[in-house]
Amino acid sequence: MASKKAKKDKATTTEAEPKSEAAAADASDGASDSADSAAQDATELTADLAAVQEALAAKDEELQQVREALARARADFSNYRRRTQQEQEEQGKFATALLVAEFLPILDNFERALDTIPRELRFFSWLQGIDLVHQMARSVLEKRGLEPIDTHEKPFDPNYHEVVMREGEDDGSDVVVLEELQKGYVMHSRVLRPSLVKVGPPPQAAEAAPEQDEVTTIDAETTSESETQAESASEQS
């Protein structure tokens, strides 16, 4: 009985050993398969991450382009609004200038009428009232931007002056405004009506020649007196 039992245990041990080796081999194969699978999964994850990063970079670039386009659109709109506002202001100024230009003959007639009134009659109240109306009208127009052109002894400027009369010869020399025949006006830095003027050589240049002749005459008289005194002295001696 004992021998049979020993043989049976030996046989069982012999059968168990091949099964353990097979299980170990299976476990080793499973571990190898798991490592390969993990490596493959890591590779796939790396590829997916690279693809996601590339897509994110593309989206960032697209977003940057959208931001730049939005900034350009805002700048264009701001320029358009500023340009439209300037055009509206220019149109308003132009319309006002047309209306003011129609009032200029009225100012001219006021000034002509007041200039023809004798000084001894200016104390009358009704004349002072007319002058007051003239000043009020001029003040209203000046508030709208009307400014008279200064012509007193100014060099002739074709941008602001229109020659009606000329004194002296046109020898190409510089000329100045000698007299204003009709007042000119500017409005918002633009000529609304040029001044009608009389031009000629500067007064100093015109006076220089007579002064020189006078000096020559004085020198001649002094020389003549010296000669007379010399002749008198010789006769006395």
C-alpha positions in Angstrom: 0.0 0.0 0.0 2.7 2.4 0.9 4.6 1.7 -2.3 1.6 2.3 -4.3 0.9 5.6 -2.6 4.5 6.7 -3.2 4.3 5.8 -6.8 1.0 7.8 -7.0 2.6 10.9 -5.4 5.6 10.7 -7.7 3.3 10.5 -10.7 1.3 13.5 -9.5 4.5 15.5 -9.0 5.8 14.6 -12.4 2.5 15.7 -13.9 2.5 19.0 -12.0 6.0 20.1 -13.1 5.1 20.4 -16.8 2.0 22.3 -15.9 4.0 24.8 -13.8 6.5 25.3 -16.6 3.6 25.9 -19.0 2.0 28.4 -16.7 5.3 30.3 -16.3 5.8 30.3 -20.0 2.2 31.6 -20.4 2.8 34.3 -17.8 6.1 35.3 -19.5 4.3 35.6 -22.9 1.5 37.6 -21.3 3.9 40.0 -19.7 5.7 40.4 -23.0 2.4 41.0 -24.8 1.4 43.5 -22.1 4.7 45.4 -22.5 4.3 45.5 -26.3 0.7 46.6 -25.9 1.8 49.4 -23.4 4.5 50.5 -25.8 2.1 50.6 -28.7 -0.4 52.5 -26.6 2.3 55.0 -25.6 3.2 55.5 -29.2 -0.4 56.1 -30.1 -0.8 58.5 -27.3 2.3 60.4 -28.3 1.0 60.6 -31.9 -2.4 61.7 -30.7 -0.7 64.4 -28.5 1.3 65.6 -31.4 -1.8 65.8 -33.5 -3.6 67.7 -30.8 -0.8 70.1 -30.3 -0.6 70.7 -34.1 -4.3 71.3 -34.2 -4.1 73.7 -31.2 -1.2 75.6 -32.9 -3.4 75.9 -36.1 -6.3 77.2 -34.0 -4.0 79.7 -32.2 -2.8 80.9 -35.6 -6.4 81.2 -36.9 -7.4 83.0 -33.7 -4.5 85.4 -34.2 -5.6 86.1 -37.8 -9.1 86.7 -36.6 -7.8 89.2 -33.9 -5.7 91.0 -36.5 -8.7 91.2 -38.9 -10.8 92.5 -36.1 -8.2 95.1 -35.2 -8.0 96.2 -38.8 -11.8 96.4 -39.0 -11.9 98.6 -35.9 -9.2 100.8 -37.3 -11.0 101.1 -40.6 -14.3 101.9 -38.9 -12.6 104.5 -36.7 -11.0 106.1 -39.7 -14.3 106.0 -41.6 -16.2 107.6 -38.7 -13.5 110.3 -38.3 -13.5 111.0 -42.1 -17.3 111.1 -42.2 -17.3 113.5 -39.2 -14.7 115.7 -41.0 -16.8 115.7 -44.2 -19.9 116.7 -42.3 -18.0 119.5 -40.6 -16.6 120.7 -43.9 -20.1 120.6 -45.5 -21.4 122.6 -42.5 -18.6 125.2 -42.9 -19.1 125.4 -46.7 -22.9 126.0 -46.2 -22.2 128.6 -43.6 -19.6 130.2 -45.9 -22.1 130.5 -48.7 -24.6 132.2 -46.4 -21.9 134.6 -45.0 -20.7 135.4 -48.5 -24.2 136.7 -49.3 -24.0 139.0 -46.3 -20.7 140.6 -47.4 -22.4 143.2 -49.8 -24.6 144.3 -46.9 -21.5 144.9 -44.7 -20.0 146.9 -47.6 -23.0 149.1 -47.9 -23.1 149.7 -44.2 -19.5 150.8 -44.3 -19.9 153.0 -47.3 -22.9 154.6 -45.8 -21.2 155.3 -42.5 -18.0 156.6 -44.2 -20.0 159.2 -46.2 -21.7 160.6 -43.0 -20.0 163.9 -42.0 -18.3 163.8 -38.6 -20.4 166.7 -37.2 -23.6 164.6 -37.8 -22.4 161.4 -36.1 -23.8 162.4 -32.7 -27.4 161.8 -33.9 -28.9 158.8 -32.1 -30.4 157.3 -35.2 -26.9 157.3 -36.9 -25.5 155.7 -33.8 -28.2 153.0 -34.0 -27.2 152.2 -37.6 -23.6 151.9 -36.5 -24.7 149.6 -33.7 -26.6 147.4 -36.1 -23.5 147.3 -38.3 -21.3 146.2 -35.4 -23.8 143.6 -34.3 -24.0 142.1 -37.8 -20.2 142.0 -38.0 -19.9 140.4 -34.6 -22.4 137.6 -35.5 -20.4 136.8 -38.7 -17.1 136.9 -36.9 -18.4 134.3 -34.4 -19.0 132.1 -37.4 -15.4 132.4 -38.4 -15.3 135.5 -40.6 -12.0 137.4 -40.5 -11.0 140.5 -42.6 -7.8 140.3 -44.6 -5.2 142.7 -43.3 -3.8 144.7 -46.3 -2.2 147.8 -44.6 1.3 148.1 -46.1 1.4 144.3 -46.7 3.4 142.8 -49.6 1.2 141.9 -52.5 -0.1 138.3 -52.2 -2.1 137.0 -55.2 -3.7 134.4 -52.8 -5.4 137.2 -50.8 -5.3 140.3 -53.1 -6.7 141.2 -56.4 -5.1 144.1 -58.2 -7.4 146.7 -59.5 -5.0 149.7 -59.8 -1.2 149.9 -60.1 1.1 152.8 -59.3 4.4 153.1 -61.1 5.9 150.9 -63.7 5.8 147.1 -63.7 9.5 146.5 -63.6 9.2 143.1 -61.8 10.2 144.6 -58.4 8.4 143.8 -55.2 5.2 145.8 -54.7 3.0 146.4 -51.7 -0.6 147.3 -51.1 -1.0 151.1 -51.2 -4.8 151.2 -50.8 -7.6 148.9 -50.1 -10.5 149.5 -52.5 -12.8 146.7 -51.2 -12.3 144.7 -48.0 -11.6 141.0 -48.4 -12.4 138.2 -46.0 -11.2 134.7 -45.0 -13.3 132.1 -43.2 -11.9 128.9 -41.6 -8.5 129.7 -43.2 -10.0 129.9 -46.7 -10.4 133.0 -48.8 -14.0 133.9 -49.0 -13.4 137.0 -51.0 -10.1 138.5 -52.0 -9.3 142.2 -51.3 -9.5 144.6 -54.2 -6.3 146.7 -53.9 -4.1 149.3 -55.4 -0.4 148.3 -55.5 2.9 150.0 -56.2 6.5 150.3 -55.0 7.1 150.6 -51.2 6.7 154.2 -49.9 10.3 154.1 -48.6 11.6 153.3 -52.1 9.5 156.1 -53.5 10.8 158.6 -51.0 14.5 157.5 -51.2 15.0 159.3 -54.6 13.8 162.8 -53.5 15.8 162.6 -50.3 18.9 161.8 -52.3 18.2 164.8 -54.6 17.7 167.0 -51.5 21.1 165.9 -50.1 22.7 166.7 -53.5 21.1 170.1 -53.5 22.3 170.9 -50.0 25.8 169.8 -50.9 25.7 172.0 -54.0 24.5 175.0 -51.9 27.3 174.4 -49.3 29.9 174.3 -52.1 28.6 177.5 -53.6 28.7 179.2 -50.2 32.3 178.0 -49.6 33.3 179.4 -53.0 31.7 182.7 -52.3 33.4 183.0 -48.9 36.8 182.1 -50.5 36.3 184.8 -53.2 35.4 187.4 -50.5 38.5 186.6 -48.5 40.7 186.9 -51.5 39.2 190.3 -52.4 39.8 191.6 -48.9 43.4 190.4 -48.9 
